[in-house]
Amino acid sequence: MKRSYVPVALLLAILMLNIIFTQYMVHQYFYEKYTNTIIAAAINIILFPVALIIYKKGVKVND
């Protein structure tokens, strides 16, 4: 059975987005821009279930 590397690439992209938005959130918090901090935190929270869905579909395909 051939392995699909698309889910792995998508998970890596989501991980990179999580790192970027976490760094942005810390930066905005330091400069006391709390609305931007909350928006970046919300995006991080939204990305987590997306990563879980991609992971579960990737595992199902490779079984």
N, C-alpha and C positions, 0 to 999 in steps of 0.2 A: 504494500500500500504506500502510495506517495504521500510525503508529508507536505503540509501547506505552511508556508512561512508568512502568509498574509496576516493571520491573527497575531503572530509574534511581532511583526512590523507595526501593526496597529497598537498593540500594547506598549511597545517602545515609544511610539508617538504620544500616547496618553501619559506615559511616565514623564516624558520630556515636558509636556504641557503642565503637569502637576508641579514639576520643579520650577518652571517659569512663573506660574501663578503664585506659588508659595513665596518665591523670592520677591515678586511684585507686591504681595500682601504685606510682607515684613517691611519692605521699603516704604509703602504708603502709611503703614502704622507708625513708623519712625517719624515721618513728617506730618503726623496727625491728620491725615486725610482718611477719616473713618468710613465714609461712604464707599470709597474705592477699596478699602480694606474688606468691607463686608461683601462687595461684589466679587472680589477675587476669591474670598473664602467660599462663597456660594458656587462659583465655577469649579473649585476644587471638589466640593461635595457632589456636584452633578457628575463630574468625570469619574468618580469612583464606581457608581453602578454601571456606567457605560463600559468601564474596563471589565467588570464582572460578567456582563452579558457577552462581550467579545471573548473572554476566557472560556466561558461555558460552551459557546458555539464552537470554538476552536478545539476544545477537548472532545466534544461530541463528534466532530468531523474526523479526528485522528483515531478514534476508537475502532 
